[in-house]
Amino acid sequence: MIDFFVTKYRQLDEFVKKRRRLETGRINIQDQGFEIIPPKRNRCNASSARVNCINAFKRDLFTIDLICFELYQDELDFPMEVDEQMEGWELLLAILLQQI
């Protein structure tokens, strides 16, 4: 009986992970910066040199935690949010670490 529940839990967990992957955006690295393409909002172009503040936090998604960054620029009224499930995350980290 316990095996049944463990199997169902794993199936549900896999479904949630796949769904979350479909809903995540991506980060395109460009010559002069990067472009953030969120799943349901407009694109946002940025330059790593113009990022003046980074707020790092983790979002509790019940079964996993998601590492997120809010990137702030003077000319934008809102932060740009990226997370570790977005395609291009590792490249963005490398670029931001070079700027520090």
URZI-V149123 format. One record per helix or strand. SS is the DSSP state (H for helix, E for strand). FROM is the first residue (numbers start at 1). LEN is the number of residues. Records with the same first field share a line. If there is no record, write none. Layout:
BEGIN
SS=FROM-LEN  FROM-LEN
END
This chain:
BEGIN
H=2-22  48-3  89-11
E=26-5  33-5  44-3  51-10  65-9  80-4  87-1
END
